[in-house]
Amino acid sequence: MTYHIPVLVDEVLEFMNLKENGLYVDATLGGGGHSFAMLSKQENIRIIGFDQDQDAINYAQQRLNKYHDQVKIIKDNFKNMRTRLALEKIGYIDGALFDIGVSNYQISNPEKGFTFMADAYLDMRMDKDNPLNAETVINEYSEDQLRDIFYQYGEEKCSAHIAKSIVHHRQNERIERTSQLSTIIENSLMYLQRKHKVDSNFIKTKARIFQALRIEVNDELRILEQSLLDAIYTLKIGGRLLVISWHSLEDRIVKNLFQKESTDCICDKNLPMCICEHKAMVKIVNRKAIVPQEAEIRDNSNARSAKLRVVEKIGRI
Ligand SMILES: C[S@@+](CC[C@H](N)C(=O)[O-])C[C@H]1O[C@@H](n2cnc3c(N)ncnc32)[C@H](O)[C@@H]1O
């Protein structure tokens, strides 16, 4: 199985503006595809690569072996990037790439429990040291908590009903497998359909519920804004931050942050004068998100939802 097919590689190489002897962070190494492409394109660069998944670290280590003296691989969450860079005695970097979310390997490896397409233990942790897994969320969160997660992180309109069905079901037995959860969602939707209350696409609803659980277990959205902000602080002037997002919840966070950090005053428009003293730290390089060309989507259908946004550091360090 191919570990992961990196997306928008030409665009990443074009927008990263790689410089001789530059130091770059790949915040989400995955299979090391983007890092490999950067190392092949520009001689003498160095890369600090992060991933929270030991499988990704093992794979990337092999993939990047040819460049081992230019690469430092760190198994950690990118939310700790600034601290980890400080420990490496690195103050500033020339660019950073965040290709957020999960890799093809993670999503299609049944053992990880990310997919409803195969039966597996409800795990969904990218980092096996994470004390929270999906089985705990499903069996121990309250009905209200489950509803809120499904609604906020899955944008699922039947959230309340599905949360109720889960809580009802777990009174009889613990829900431990992806197949159990899949059946509960299906039965719950069939009930609503019989009552003519919903006309749902079962597959899409399952995908939304599984996505919501994955986001909760890995705390994907709560840490994103601060992590991107930390990356901006760490950039040298002229350095670029590139972010590839995979769904609208992620893209909204990236877009709003880039908008805010490229604006001087962020006061309420009705105020007669500025009281926030906010100063832009970056300029937006591409107003419209960059998306894969048709040919890339033809070769790799997973690429269809990827969006790349880029900012460049302009001011205060
Ligand atoms: C879409 S893949 C990256 C693929 C990579 N660009 C490549 O070319 O192969 C996302 C990777 O980011 C990792 N990841 C996601 N969130 C993370 C986080 N908060 N900290 C560290 N790694 C994270 C996942 O484990 C996964 O391996």
The ligand as an ORCA input file, in Angstrom:
! r2SCAN-3c Opt
* xyz 0 1
  C      -2.073     14.681      5.329
  S      -0.811     13.879      6.242
  C       0.656     14.677      5.728
  C       1.249     14.057      4.522
  C       2.619     14.603      4.153
  N       2.568     15.992      3.777
  C       3.264     13.774      3.044
  O       3.740     14.371      2.061
  O       3.282     12.554      3.139
  C      -1.023     14.520      7.834
  C      -0.024     14.009      8.861
  O      -0.036     14.948      9.929
  C       0.005     14.277     11.148
  N      -0.626     15.168     12.125
  C      -1.905     15.592     12.132
  N      -2.111     16.435     13.161
  C      -0.912     16.552     13.795
  C      -0.481     17.290     14.925
  N      -1.309     18.071     15.617
  N       0.822     17.186     15.290
  C       1.677     16.405     14.593
  N       1.315     15.660     13.525
  C       0.035     15.744     13.127
  C      -0.725     12.984     10.922
  O      -0.296     12.010     11.823
  C      -0.365     12.673      9.464
  O       0.732     11.809      9.398
*
